[in-house]
């Protein structure tokens, strides 16, 4: 994905102390009940922009993680434990003794599945790497509390939200944006959309 911002836009964004922010749309449920992180959005990527910005990723390369970060606005998610390798769809990844192990697959499963076998207060989610202006960043893009002996199910989509925010870093918990630009970018490679910035409305729009 290419994100283009003119000089006037860069000046305004810098003066406001804001960052270009990307989110990933994801369907998630705990024990068949659809849920989210307390109505908050996870800033998958957040960066100080240049005139031309390249954000690339390989879809399907998701890592599960456990976090003790409180689910509250402006908190930056710390991934206290994460899977050693990218998840395989349909398999259950069980969190026990501070780490994840891959279990047997669920029949007909088309979800990325996390099971909590540890007592305590944990939230779980998926993380994904992106290359942002030639810098690799592995960061969370979703989060949900899971109680002991429960499972969560995640299905990421190819929809990416682009907007400005005051997120201090990738993985920041934010309120839902009021006017994001949603683009379909399932793979994130050079064939994916080009996004521009309107410095009159301070919003992004899809060019191609």
Secondary structure, DSSP 8 states (H G I E B T S, - for coil): -EEE--HHHHHHHHHHT-EEEEEEEEEEEETTEE--BTTEEE-SEEE---SEEEEE--TT-EEEEEE-S---TT-B---SEE-SS---TTEEEEEETTEEEEEEE-TT--SEEEEE-S-S--EEEEEEEEEETTEEEEEE---EE--TT-EEEEEEEEEEEEEEE--SSTTBEEE--SS-EEEE-SS-STTS-EEEEETTTTEEEE--
